[in-house]
């Protein structure tokens, strides 16, 4: 067990979240963060798990920290669409919808066939009640990858 990497602990935590074992998931994210305090995914997912447990203020701190980490990664590598996407997800969860849309747009500019970024954009548009724009984003996602057709 002691030989697991930060990203392996993070994946384990994400798996635990899927089965709603949020306390155990948080322990796994803590292990990931002990090994790598700058693991943005572990910070983000710990925030999500805390929110599921109703710890909203603490969750917010982890989501904001994740945004900072993604910003740092973007500064070092501005053409990495995944970093922009990850930042968009964290901003969306912080309800910073305008900034989230900008991050998803940037991810899409870099990689126009980044399906998850189109979906992320659609979800934000749904949340701000721009349902027509949301539909257009979901349609683009389905055009790129028909596996997502249940979105429509």
Phi, psi and omega in degrees: 000322185296347184266005180290142179276168178303317183291328176292319176298320180297313178300319178299315179300319179296321177296319178295324176298320181301327179262017175063025173268072190292322179298313178296322179299315181299320176301318179295318178295323177298320178297317179300318183285333173296318182285326181211092182299343181260023178279097184301322180294321178294318178299311181300309184292329175296319176300317179296315180297317178299321179297318178300329179275003178082011180266071191292321181294315179295319179303315181303319180300317181290322178295319179295320178296321178299317178301317179300316180297315180296323176299317179299317180295322180295318179302319181283335186211072188294346181261017178267105184299325182296321178298317178296318179299311180301319177297318179300317179298313181296318178296321178300315181292337175274001182062029174264074193293322181297313179294322179298314179301318180298320180293316178297319178302316182296317178300319181289323176301318182288318182223090184299343180256025178279089187307313184298329178292321176297318179294316178304317178298316179300317180297317178298314179300321176300316183294330178262019173064027174258073190292327178297314178296324178299312180302316180299318179295316178297320179298320177298318179300316182291323176301319182288317183218100184301346179301337182269016186299341178291351176289335186269000000 
